[in-house]
Amino acid sequence: MRLNVVKGALVPGDDDARQVLNKKTKVGDTIEVELVNDRNAAFNSKIFVTIAEIAKMLNVEPEALRAEIAYESGRGDDIHLRDGRVVTVLPSMSKLTMTQAELEAFWEDARSYILTEVMISLDGAQQERVLEMLGATRDDERKVRNPLAGG
């Protein structure tokens, strides 16, 4: 549901939101609202579906592949626990914490990482499918591996 801020108050952003609020609340009710970052739903879905499909090809969990990409693209922080162990904390990709711009930056890094590090673990047919999902070509793959090769 979309809400607009008008003079410091939240008001329904459209007729659908107004109808939902009217059904669920009455004047004077207090409700709790979580603010999330606006996302392009199709783009968001494409990222998660693509990573899930590639993870399936690799026989790993999608969360593990997302974590690998996040860490390898510099998005993880290593922290030292009191017992001396070092663990990695990765940022959430939820709408609560990651903006559309941050998601787009993640995806650019993810595409590069997949083309340079993941493709070598896949067979030829899987590689072709990944290139199709990424909207990339073999030439794009070569340019990512060697930016001086005609890029």
Secondary structure by P-SEA (a helix, b strand, c coil): cbbbbcccccccccaaaaaaaaacccccbbbbbbbbcccaaaaaaaaaaaaaaaaaaacccaaaaaaaaaaaaccbbbbbccccbbbbbbbbcccccccaaaaaaaaaaaaaaaaccccccccaaaaaaaaaaacccaaaaaaaacccccc
